Amino acid sequence: MAPAPLAAPDFDAADAFVWHVSPDRLDPVARVNRVALPLLLGIDRARDTLLANTLQFARGLPANNALLWGSRGMGKSSLVKAVHAEVLAQGLALKIVEVQREDLPSIGRLLNLLRAADARFLLFCDDLSFSHDDQHYKSLKAVLDGGIEGRPDNVVFYATSNRRHLMPRDMIENERSSAINPSEAVEEKVSLSDRFGLWLGFHPCSQDEYLAMIRGYCDAYGVAIDDATLRAEAIEWQATRGARSGRVAWQYFTDLAGRRGAKIAP
């Protein structure tokens, strides 16, 4: 009555995979949806730090788990995928495996598969956060730093989140106000983020950076537009969105490319 053992994945099938459960499997991704690293502007320090850490890991050297946190739409997940592409472009072998937050309880089974492989793996969890009654964070603690087996030497974990401590502020404050020992209760909740060796903060971009992002996209994809028109349209676009970020810049550029009849090549 037990399910058949999971077949060993063919890691030569692709450089990117997505982890699924029920049943457990690693599905190869033929083409990753990503932006080229030079097009990610306004995040130079985070870009350089994460790239250096990833290159160390791909070369078989020690490297830290990384938490990319901060403003939405400022390129956190795009940076992880772009860095992976840059590592491959430099001739180093590295597989990226995306894990959904709701599948974190199965991460131990995934690590057993990866531990036995010859390749090196970047585990990636996008938009990682936990609610009041969410216990998934306990599954992740041992993977990051702890447990008898610990994290395999051939695996590093990167996560993105809008929250630096991965927990809602009101959740932390509620623990502080209602627990018998407030400090111990809070420590348990925030200790997960402490297990990431790298904390890379992402902050809202300036208007000049926003316009430079759009100009970079136009130049890269061959969309012709004069500076005055771009500036007027882009500022109006951000005003209607009530936000200014790399995501908003890309959305405006997508609209512009469509109006100009230009195709955005993958």
CYANA upper distance limits for C-alpha pairs under 8 A (distance plus 0.5 A):
  6 LEU  CA     24 ASP  CA      7.61
  6 LEU  CA     25 ARG  CA      7.99
  8 ALA  CA    113 LEU  CA      7.93
  9 PRO  CA     25 ARG  CA      8.38
  9 PRO  CA     26 LEU  CA      7.25
 11 PHE  CA     15 ASP  CA      8.06
 11 PHE  CA    119 ALA  CA      8.25
 13 ALA  CA     28 PRO  CA      7.15
 14 ALA  CA     28 PRO  CA      6.19
 14 ALA  CA     29 VAL  CA      6.99
 14 ALA  CA     30 ALA  CA      6.87
 14 ALA  CA     95 LYS  CA      8.42
 15 ASP  CA     28 PRO  CA      8.22
 15 ASP  CA     29 VAL  CA      8.09
 15 ASP  CA     94 LEU  CA      7.40
 15 ASP  CA     95 LYS  CA      5.26
 15 ASP  CA     96 ILE  CA      6.95
 16 ALA  CA     28 PRO  CA      6.43
 16 ALA  CA     29 VAL  CA      5.78
 16 ALA  CA     30 ALA  CA      7.92
 16 ALA  CA     32 VAL  CA      7.73
 16 ALA  CA     95 LYS  CA      6.08
 16 ALA  CA     96 ILE  CA      5.28
 16 ALA  CA     97 VAL  CA      6.35
 16 ALA  CA     98 GLU  CA      8.47
 17 PHE  CA     26 LEU  CA      6.42
 17 PHE  CA     27 ASP  CA      5.84
 17 PHE  CA     28 PRO  CA      4.84
 17 PHE  CA     29 VAL  CA      5.82
 17 PHE  CA     95 LYS  CA      8.15
 17 PHE  CA     96 ILE  CA      6.79
 17 PHE  CA     97 VAL  CA      5.22
 17 PHE  CA     98 GLU  CA      6.89
 18 VAL  CA     26 LEU  CA      6.11
 18 VAL  CA     27 ASP  CA      5.76
 18 VAL  CA     28 PRO  CA      7.04
 18 VAL  CA     29 VAL  CA      7.61
 18 VAL  CA     97 VAL  CA      5.96
 18 VAL  CA     98 GLU  CA      5.31
 18 VAL  CA     99 VAL  CA      6.92
 19 TRP  CA     24 ASP  CA      7.96
 19 TRP  CA     25 ARG  CA      6.53
 19 TRP  CA     26 LEU  CA      5.24
 19 TRP  CA     27 ASP  CA      7.04
 19 TRP  CA     97 VAL  CA      7.20
 19 TRP  CA     98 GLU  CA      6.65
 19 TRP  CA     99 VAL  CA      5.97
 19 TRP  CA    100 GLN  CA      8.11
 19 TRP  CA    110 LEU  CA      8.31
 20 HIS  CA     24 ASP  CA      6.10
 20 HIS  CA     25 ARG  CA      5.87
 20 HIS  CA     26 LEU  CA      6.82
 20 HIS  CA     27 ASP  CA      8.00
 20 HIS  CA     99 VAL  CA      8.24
 20 HIS  CA    103 ASP  CA      8.03
 21 VAL  CA     25 ARG  CA      6.84
 21 VAL  CA    103 ASP  CA      7.60
 21 VAL  CA    106 SER  CA      8.01
 32 VAL  CA     81 LYS  CA      8.38
 33 ASN  CA    266 PRO  CA      8.29
 34 ARG  CA     78 SER  CA      6.64
 34 ARG  CA     81 LYS  CA      6.47
 34 ARG  CA     82 ALA  CA      6.72
 35 VAL  CA     39 LEU  CA      7.38
 35 VAL  CA     40 LEU  CA      8.09
 35 VAL  CA     78 SER  CA      6.93
 35 VAL  CA     81 LYS  CA      8.27
 35 VAL  CA     82 ALA  CA      6.58
 36 ALA  CA     40 LEU  CA      7.77
 36 ALA  CA     82 ALA  CA      6.23
 36 ALA  CA     85 ALA  CA      8.45
 37 LEU  CA     79 LEU  CA      7.57
 37 LEU  CA     82 ALA  CA      5.58
 37 LEU  CA     83 VAL  CA      7.20
 37 LEU  CA     86 GLU  CA      7.67
 39 LEU  CA    213 MET  CA      7.46
 39 LEU  CA    216 GLY  CA      6.71
 39 LEU  CA    217 TYR  CA      7.37
 40 LEU  CA     75 GLY  CA      7.60
 40 LEU  CA     79 LEU  CA      7.84
 40 LEU  CA    213 MET  CA      7.81
 41 LEU  CA    209 GLU  CA      7.53
 41 LEU  CA    212 ALA  CA      8.14
 41 LEU  CA    213 MET  CA      6.60
 42 GLY  CA    205 CYS  CA      7.17
 42 GLY  CA    209 GLU  CA      6.62
 43 ILE  CA     47 ARG  CA      6.48
 43 ILE  CA    202 PHE  CA      7.65
 44 ASP  CA     48 ASP  CA      6.61
 45 ARG  CA     49 THR  CA      6.62
 46 ALA  CA     50 LEU  CA      6.47
 46 ALA  CA    200 LEU  CA      6.28
 46 ALA  CA    201 GLY  CA      7.85
 46 ALA  CA    202 PHE  CA      8.35
 47 ARG  CA     51 LEU  CA      6.50
 47 ARG  CA     79 LEU  CA      7.38
 47 ARG  CA     83 VAL  CA      8.34
 48 ASP  CA     52 ALA  CA      6.59
 49 THR  CA     53 ASN  CA      6.73
 50 LEU  CA     54 THR  CA      6.58
 50 LEU  CA     66 ALA  CA      8.29
 50 LEU  CA     80 VAL  CA      8.45
 50 LEU  CA     83 VAL  CA      7.93
 51 LEU  CA     55 LEU  CA      6.56
 51 LEU  CA     83 VAL  CA      6.22
 51 LEU  CA     87 VAL  CA      8.38
 52 ALA  CA     56 GLN  CA      6.72
 53 ASN  CA     57 PHE  CA      6.90
 53 ASN  CA     63 ALA  CA      6.18
 53 ASN  CA     64 ASN  CA      7.40
 54 THR  CA     58 ALA  CA      6.62
 54 THR  CA     63 ALA  CA      7.63
 54 THR  CA     83 VAL  CA      8.02
 54 THR  CA     84 HIS  CA      8.25
 54 THR  CA     87 VAL  CA      7.98
 55 LEU  CA     59 ARG  CA      6.64
 55 LEU  CA     87 VAL  CA      6.87
 56 GLN  CA     60 GLY  CA      7.06
 56 GLN  CA     61 LEU  CA      5.58
 56 GLN  CA     62 PRO  CA      7.03
 56 GLN  CA     63 ALA  CA      6.63
 57 PHE  CA     61 LEU  CA      5.65
 57 PHE  CA     62 PRO  CA      6.47
 57 PHE  CA     63 ALA  CA      5.75
 57 PHE  CA    156 VAL  CA      8.19
 58 ALA  CA     87 VAL  CA      8.10
 58 ALA  CA     92 LEU  CA      6.82
 58 ALA  CA     93 ALA  CA      7.08
 58 ALA  CA     94 LEU  CA      6.52
 58 ALA  CA    120 ARG  CA      7.24
 59 ARG  CA     92 LEU  CA      7.72
 60 GLY  CA    154 ASN  CA      8.41
 63 ALA  CA    156 VAL  CA      7.90
 64 ASN  CA    156 VAL  CA      7.51
 64 ASN  CA    196 PHE  CA      7.45
 64 ASN  CA    197 GLY  CA      5.50
 64 ASN  CA    198 LEU  CA      6.77
 65 ASN  CA    144 LEU  CA      7.73
 65 ASN  CA    156 VAL  CA      6.12
 65 ASN  CA    157 PHE  CA      5.41
 65 ASN  CA    158 TYR  CA      6.23
 65 ASN  CA    195 ARG  CA      8.32
 65 ASN  CA    196 PHE  CA      5.50
 65 ASN  CA    197 GLY  CA      5.96
 65 ASN  CA    198 LEU  CA      6.77
 66 ALA  CA    157 PHE  CA      7.05
 66 ALA  CA    158 TYR  CA      5.26
 66 ALA  CA    159 ALA  CA      6.95
 66 ALA  CA    196 PHE  CA      5.85
 66 ALA  CA    197 GLY  CA      6.57
 66 ALA  CA    198 LEU  CA      5.01
 66 ALA  CA    199 TRP  CA      6.58
 66 ALA  CA    200 LEU  CA      7.94
 67 LEU  CA    158 TYR  CA      6.43
 67 LEU  CA    159 ALA  CA      5.54
 67 LEU  CA    160 THR  CA      6.30
 67 LEU  CA    161 SER  CA      7.93
 67 LEU  CA    193 SER  CA      8.01
 67 LEU  CA    196 PHE  CA      6.52
 67 LEU  CA    197 GLY  CA      8.50
 67 LEU  CA    198 LEU  CA      6.58
 67 LEU  CA    199 TRP  CA      5.55
 67 LEU  CA    200 LEU  CA      6.75
 68 LEU  CA     76 LYS  CA      6.51
 68 LEU  CA    158 TYR  CA      8.14
 68 LEU  CA    159 ALA  CA      6.68
 68 LEU  CA    160 THR  CA      5.12
 68 LEU  CA    161 SER  CA      6.81
 68 LEU  CA    199 TRP  CA      6.62
 68 LEU  CA    200 LEU  CA      5.34
 68 LEU  CA    201 GLY  CA      6.63
 68 LEU  CA    202 PHE  CA      7.81
 69 TRP  CA     76 LYS  CA      7.82
 69 TRP  CA    160 THR  CA      6.18
 69 TRP  CA    161 SER  CA      5.26
 69 TRP  CA    162 ASN  CA      5.70
 69 TRP  CA    163 ARG  CA      6.41
 69 TRP  CA    164 ARG  CA      5.98
 69 TRP  CA    199 TRP  CA      7.82
 69 TRP  CA    200 LEU  CA      6.75
 69 TRP  CA    201 GLY  CA      5.70
 69 TRP  CA    202 PHE  CA      6.59
 70 GLY  CA    161 SER  CA      7.26
 70 GLY  CA    162 ASN  CA      5.27
 70 GLY  CA    163 ARG  CA      6.80
 70 GLY  CA    164 ARG  CA      7.38
 70 GLY  CA    201 GLY  CA      5.97
 70 GLY  CA    202 PHE  CA      5.08
 70 GLY  CA    203 HIS  CA      6.45
 71 SER  CA    162 ASN  CA      6.55
 71 SER  CA    202 PHE  CA      6.21
 71 SER  CA    203 HIS  CA      5.79
 71 SER  CA    204 PRO  CA      6.56
 72 ARG  CA    162 ASN  CA      6.79
 72 ARG  CA    245 SER  CA      8.20
 73 GLY  CA    245 SER  CA      6.03
 73 GLY  CA    246 GLY  CA      6.10
 73 GLY  CA    247 ARG  CA      5.13
 73 GLY  CA    248 VAL  CA      7.76
 74 MET  CA    202 PHE  CA      6.96
 74 MET  CA    203 HIS  CA      7.68
 74 MET  CA    204 PRO  CA      7.51
 74 MET  CA    205 CYS  CA      8.17
 74 MET  CA    245 SER  CA      6.01
 74 MET  CA    246 GLY  CA      5.46
 74 MET  CA    247 ARG  CA      7.01
 75 GLY  CA     79 LEU  CA      6.23
 75 GLY  CA    246 GLY  CA      6.82
 75 GLY  CA    247 ARG  CA      7.82
 76 LYS  CA     80 VAL  CA      7.20
 76 LYS  CA    160 THR  CA      6.67
 76 LYS  CA    202 PHE  CA      7.89
 77 SER  CA     81 LYS  CA      7.00
 77 SER  CA    126 ASP  CA      6.95
 77 SER  CA    160 THR  CA      6.90
 78 SER  CA     82 ALA  CA      6.49
 79 LEU  CA     83 VAL  CA      6.41
 80 VAL  CA     84 HIS  CA      6.82
 80 VAL  CA    124 PHE  CA      8.48
 80 VAL  CA    158 TYR  CA      8.22
 81 LYS  CA     85 ALA  CA      6.87
 82 ALA  CA     86 GLU  CA      6.74
 83 VAL  CA     87 VAL  CA      6.71
 84 HIS  CA     88 LEU  CA      6.93
 84 HIS  CA     94 LEU  CA      7.91
 84 HIS  CA     96 ILE  CA      7.78
 85 ALA  CA     89 ALA  CA      6.65
 86 GLU  CA     90 GLN  CA      6.80
 87 VAL  CA     91 GLY  CA      7.34
 87 VAL  CA     92 LEU  CA      6.32
 87 VAL  CA     93 ALA  CA      8.12
 87 VAL  CA     94 LEU  CA      7.86
 88 LEU  CA     92 LEU  CA      5.74
 88 LEU  CA     93 ALA  CA      6.66
 88 LEU  CA     94 LEU  CA      7.32
 93 ALA  CA    119 ALA  CA      7.91
 93 ALA  CA    120 ARG  CA      7.75
 94 LEU  CA    119 ALA  CA      7.41
 94 LEU  CA    120 ARG  CA      5.87
 94 LEU  CA    121 PHE  CA      6.37
 94 LEU  CA    122 LEU  CA      7.62
 95 LYS  CA    119 ALA  CA      7.68
 95 LYS  CA    120 ARG  CA      6.69
 95 LYS  CA    121 PHE  CA      5.26
 95 LYS  CA    122 LEU  CA      6.55
 96 ILE  CA    121 PHE  CA      6.17
 96 ILE  CA    122 LEU  CA      5.11
 96 ILE  CA    123 LEU  CA      6.45
 96 ILE  CA    124 PHE  CA      7.47
 97 VAL  CA    121 PHE  CA      7.39
 97 VAL  CA    122 LEU  CA      6.59
 97 VAL  CA    123 LEU  CA      5.39
 97 VAL  CA    124 PHE  CA      6.48
 98 GLU  CA    123 LEU  CA      6.45
 98 GLU  CA    124 PHE  CA      5.21
 98 GLU  CA    125 CYS  CA      6.38
 98 GLU  CA    126 ASP  CA      8.40
 99 VAL  CA    103 ASP  CA      7.18
 99 VAL  CA    104 LEU  CA      7.73
 99 VAL  CA    123 LEU  CA      7.43
 99 VAL  CA    124 PHE  CA      6.50
 99 VAL  CA    125 CYS  CA      5.64
 99 VAL  CA    126 ASP  CA      8.34
100 GLN  CA    104 LEU  CA      7.39
100 GLN  CA    125 CYS  CA      6.47
100 GLN  CA    126 ASP  CA      7.71
101 ARG  CA    125 CYS  CA      6.97
101 ARG  CA    126 ASP  CA      8.05
101 ARG  CA    127 ASP  CA      8.25
101 ARG  CA    128 LEU  CA      6.65
101 ARG  CA    129 SER  CA      8.45
101 ARG  CA    136 HIS  CA      8.47
102 GLU  CA    136 HIS  CA      8.01
103 ASP  CA    107 ILE  CA      7.56
104 LEU  CA    136 HIS  CA      6.67
104 LEU  CA    137 TYR  CA      8.39
104 LEU  CA    139 SER  CA      6.79
104 LEU  CA    140 LEU  CA      7.19
105 PRO  CA    136 HIS  CA      6.67
105 PRO  CA    139 SER  CA      5.83
105 PRO  CA    140 LEU  CA      8.22
106 SER  CA    110 LEU  CA      7.14
107 ILE  CA    111 LEU  CA      6.66
107 ILE  CA    139 SER  CA      7.91
107 ILE  CA    140 LEU  CA      8.13
107 ILE  CA    143 VAL  CA      8.47
108 GLY  CA    112 ASN  CA      6.93
108 GLY  CA    139 SER  CA      8.48
108 GLY  CA    143 VAL  CA      8.08
109 ARG  CA    113 LEU  CA      7.24
110 LEU  CA    114 LEU  CA      6.92
111 LEU  CA    115 ARG  CA      6.23
111 LEU  CA    151 ARG  CA      8.36
111 LEU  CA    152 PRO  CA      7.81
112 ASN  CA    116 ALA  CA      7.25
113 LEU  CA    117 ALA  CA      7.45
114 LEU  CA    121 PHE  CA      7.98
114 LEU  CA    152 PRO  CA      8.44
114 LEU  CA    154 ASN  CA      8.19
114 LEU  CA    155 VAL  CA      8.03
115 ARG  CA    152 PRO  CA      6.19
115 ARG  CA    153 ASP  CA      8.35
115 ARG  CA    154 ASN  CA      7.37
115 ARG  CA    155 VAL  CA      8.30
119 ALA  CA    154 ASN  CA      7.52
120 ARG  CA    154 ASN  CA      5.15
120 ARG  CA    155 VAL  CA      6.56
121 PHE  CA    154 ASN  CA      6.56
121 PHE  CA    155 VAL  CA      5.32
121 PHE  CA    156 VAL  CA      7.00
122 LEU  CA    155 VAL  CA      6.41
122 LEU  CA    156 VAL  CA      5.64
122 LEU  CA    157 PHE  CA      6.44
122 LEU  CA    158 TYR  CA      7.61
123 LEU  CA    155 VAL  CA      7.42
123 LEU  CA    156 VAL  CA      6.55
123 LEU  CA    157 PHE  CA      5.18
123 LEU  CA    158 TYR  CA      6.60
124 PHE  CA    157 PHE  CA      6.55
124 PHE  CA    158 TYR  CA      5.46
124 PHE  CA    159 ALA  CA      6.20
125 CYS  CA    157 PHE  CA      8.46
125 CYS  CA    158 TYR  CA      7.02
125 CYS  CA    159 ALA  CA      5.26
125 CYS  CA    160 THR  CA      7.16
126 ASP  CA    159 ALA  CA      6.20
126 ASP  CA    160 THR  CA      5.56
126 ASP  CA    161 SER  CA      7.54
127 ASP  CA    159 ALA  CA      7.73
127 ASP  CA    160 THR  CA      5.65
127 ASP  CA    161 SER  CA      5.19
127 ASP  CA    162 ASN  CA      7.58
128 LEU  CA    159 ALA  CA      6.87
128 LEU  CA    160 THR  CA      6.38
128 LEU  CA    161 SER  CA      5.54
128 LEU  CA    166 LEU  CA      7.26
129 SER  CA    161 SER  CA      6.83
129 SER  CA    162 ASN  CA      8.39
129 SER  CA    163 ARG  CA      7.70
129 SER  CA    166 LEU  CA      5.17
129 SER  CA    167 MET  CA      6.56
130 PHE  CA    134 ASP  CA      6.23
130 PHE  CA    135 GLN  CA      8.40
130 PHE  CA    136 HIS  CA      8.00
130 PHE  CA    137 TYR  CA      7.52
130 PHE  CA    166 LEU  CA      6.69
130 PHE  CA    167 MET  CA      5.93
130 PHE  CA    168 PRO  CA      7.98
131 SER  CA    167 MET  CA      7.11
131 SER  CA    168 PRO  CA      7.39
131 SER  CA    171 MET  CA      8.24
132 HIS  CA    168 PRO  CA      8.47
132 HIS  CA    171 MET  CA      6.58
135 GLN  CA    139 SER  CA      8.17
136 HIS  CA    140 LEU  CA      7.48
137 TYR  CA    141 LYS  CA      6.95
137 TYR  CA    192 LEU  CA      7.68
138 LYS  CA    142 ALA  CA      7.98
139 SER  CA    143 VAL  CA      7.88
140 LEU  CA    144 LEU  CA      6.86
140 LEU  CA    192 LEU  CA      8.33
141 LYS  CA    145 ASP  CA      6.78
141 LYS  CA    146 GLY  CA      7.36
141 LYS  CA    192 LEU  CA      6.50
141 LYS  CA    195 ARG  CA      8.05
142 ALA  CA    146 GLY  CA      4.91
142 ALA  CA    147 GLY  CA      5.32
142 ALA  CA    150 GLY  CA      6.92
142 ALA  CA    151 ARG  CA      8.24
143 VAL  CA    147 GLY  CA      7.77
143 VAL  CA    150 GLY  CA      6.43
143 VAL  CA    151 ARG  CA      5.72
144 LEU  CA    150 GLY  CA      7.98
144 LEU  CA    151 ARG  CA      6.83
144 LEU  CA    157 PHE  CA      7.89
144 LEU  CA    195 ARG  CA      6.47
144 LEU  CA    196 PHE  CA      7.57
145 ASP  CA    150 GLY  CA      6.95
145 ASP  CA    151 ARG  CA      7.49
145 ASP  CA    195 ARG  CA      6.52
146 GLY  CA    150 GLY  CA      5.82
146 GLY  CA    151 ARG  CA      8.26
151 ARG  CA    155 VAL  CA      7.24
151 ARG  CA    156 VAL  CA      8.32
161 SER  CA    166 LEU  CA      7.12
162 ASN  CA    166 LEU  CA      8.13
163 ARG  CA    167 MET  CA      7.17
163 ARG  CA    168 PRO  CA      7.83
164 ARG  CA    193 SER  CA      7.78
165 HIS  CA    190 VAL  CA      6.05
165 HIS  CA    192 LEU  CA      8.09
165 HIS  CA    193 SER  CA      5.91
166 LEU  CA    190 VAL  CA      8.03
166 LEU  CA    192 LEU  CA      8.44
166 LEU  CA    193 SER  CA      7.22
167 MET  CA    171 MET  CA      7.15
167 MET  CA    172 ILE  CA      7.46
167 MET  CA    189 LYS  CA      7.81
167 MET  CA    190 VAL  CA      7.88
168 PRO  CA    172 ILE  CA      7.15
169 ARG  CA    173 GLU  CA      6.71
170 ASP  CA    174 ASN  CA      6.40
171 MET  CA    175 GLU  CA      6.80
172 ILE  CA    176 ARG  CA      6.82
172 ILE  CA    186 VAL  CA      6.56
172 ILE  CA    189 LYS  CA      7.72
173 GLU  CA    177 SER  CA      6.72
174 ASN  CA    178 SER  CA      6.50
175 GLU  CA    179 ALA  CA      6.08
175 GLU  CA    182 PRO  CA      6.93
175 GLU  CA    185 ALA  CA      6.43
175 GLU  CA    186 VAL  CA      6.59
176 ARG  CA    181 ASN  CA      8.41
176 ARG  CA    182 PRO  CA      4.85
176 ARG  CA    183 SER  CA      7.17
176 ARG  CA    185 ALA  CA      7.25
176 ARG  CA    186 VAL  CA      6.66
177 SER  CA    182 PRO  CA      7.10
178 SER  CA    182 PRO  CA      7.72
179 ALA  CA    185 ALA  CA      6.92
181 ASN  CA    185 ALA  CA      6.95
182 PRO  CA    186 VAL  CA      6.76
183 SER  CA    187 GLU  CA      6.53
184 GLU  CA    188 GLU  CA      6.87
185 ALA  CA    189 LYS  CA      7.23
186 VAL  CA    190 VAL  CA      6.76
187 GLU  CA    191 SER  CA      6.16
188 GLU  CA    192 LEU  CA      8.20
190 VAL  CA    194 ASP  CA      7.42
191 SER  CA    195 ARG  CA      7.19
192 LEU  CA    196 PHE  CA      8.14
204 PRO  CA    244 ARG  CA      7.70
204 PRO  CA    245 SER  CA      6.88
205 CYS  CA    209 GLU  CA      6.46
205 CYS  CA    210 TYR  CA      6.85
205 CYS  CA    244 ARG  CA      7.34
205 CYS  CA    245 SER  CA      6.49
205 CYS  CA    246 GLY  CA      8.30
206 SER  CA    210 TYR  CA      6.68
206 SER  CA    244 ARG  CA      8.39
207 GLN  CA    211 LEU  CA      6.70
207 GLN  CA    244 ARG  CA      8.03
208 ASP  CA    212 ALA  CA      6.57
209 GLU  CA    213 MET  CA      6.65
210 TYR  CA    214 ILE  CA      7.15
210 TYR  CA    244 ARG  CA      7.38
210 TYR  CA    245 SER  CA      7.04
210 TYR  CA    246 GLY  CA      7.22
210 TYR  CA    249 ALA  CA      6.81
211 LEU  CA    215 ARG  CA      6.72
211 LEU  CA    230 LEU  CA      8.48
211 LEU  CA    231 ARG  CA      7.34
211 LEU  CA    234 ALA  CA      7.69
211 LEU  CA    249 ALA  CA      8.09
212 ALA  CA    216 GLY  CA      6.53
213 MET  CA    217 TYR  CA      6.89
213 MET  CA    246 GLY  CA      7.50
213 MET  CA    249 ALA  CA      7.01
213 MET  CA    250 TRP  CA      8.49
214 ILE  CA    218 CYS  CA      6.74
214 ILE  CA    249 ALA  CA      6.16
214 ILE  CA    250 TRP  CA      7.40
214 ILE  CA    252 TYR  CA      8.34
214 ILE  CA    253 PHE  CA      6.71
215 ARG  CA    219 ASP  CA      6.67
216 GLY  CA    220 ALA  CA      6.56
217 TYR  CA    221 TYR  CA      6.57
217 TYR  CA    250 TRP  CA      8.28
217 TYR  CA    253 PHE  CA      7.54
218 CYS  CA    222 GLY  CA      6.17
218 CYS  CA    223 VAL  CA      5.19
218 CYS  CA    224 ALA  CA      7.20
218 CYS  CA    225 ILE  CA      8.30
218 CYS  CA    253 PHE  CA      7.87
219 ASP  CA    223 VAL  CA      6.97
219 ASP  CA    224 ALA  CA      8.20
221 TYR  CA    264 ILE  CA      6.96
221 TYR  CA    265 ALA  CA      8.03
222 GLY  CA    262 ALA  CA      8.38
223 VAL  CA    257 ALA  CA      7.00
223 VAL  CA    260 ARG  CA      7.85
223 VAL  CA    262 ALA  CA      7.14
225 ILE  CA    229 THR  CA      7.32
225 ILE  CA    230 LEU  CA      6.86
226 ASP  CA    230 LEU  CA      6.70
227 ASP  CA    231 ARG  CA      6.48
228 ALA  CA    232 ALA  CA      6.72
229 THR  CA    233 GLU  CA      6.55
230 LEU  CA    234 ALA  CA      6.27
231 ARG  CA    235 ILE  CA      6.52
232 ALA  CA    236 GLU  CA      6.75
233 GLU  CA    237 TRP  CA      6.56
234 ALA  CA    238 GLN  CA      6.74
234 ALA  CA    249 ALA  CA      8.15
234 ALA  CA    252 TYR  CA      7.18
235 ILE  CA    239 ALA  CA      6.68
236 GLU  CA    240 THR  CA      6.85
237 TRP  CA    241 ARG  CA      6.91
237 TRP  CA    252 TYR  CA      7.16
238 GLN  CA    242 GLY  CA      6.49
238 GLN  CA    243 ALA  CA      6.19
238 GLN  CA    244 ARG  CA      6.15
238 GLN  CA    248 VAL  CA      7.31
239 ALA  CA    243 ALA  CA      7.38
241 ARG  CA    248 VAL  CA      8.25
243 ALA  CA    248 VAL  CA      7.77
244 ARG  CA    248 VAL  CA      6.54
244 ARG  CA    249 ALA  CA      7.93
245 SER  CA    249 ALA  CA      6.75
246 GLY  CA    250 TRP  CA      6.75
247 ARG  CA    251 GLN  CA      6.70
248 VAL  CA    252 TYR  CA      6.68
249 ALA  CA    253 PHE  CA      6.70
250 TRP  CA    254 THR  CA      6.57
251 GLN  CA    255 ASP  CA      6.86
252 TYR  CA    256 LEU  CA      6.63
253 PHE  CA    257 ALA  CA      6.47
254 THR  CA    258 GLY  CA      6.69
254 THR  CA    264 ILE  CA      8.45
255 ASP  CA    259 ARG  CA      6.76
256 LEU  CA    260 ARG  CA      6.65
257 ALA  CA    261 GLY  CA      6.55
257 ALA  CA    262 ALA  CA      5.45
257 ALA  CA    263 LYS  CA      7.25
257 ALA  CA    264 ILE  CA      7.87
258 GLY  CA    262 ALA  CA      6.49
258 GLY  CA    263 LYS  CA      7.75
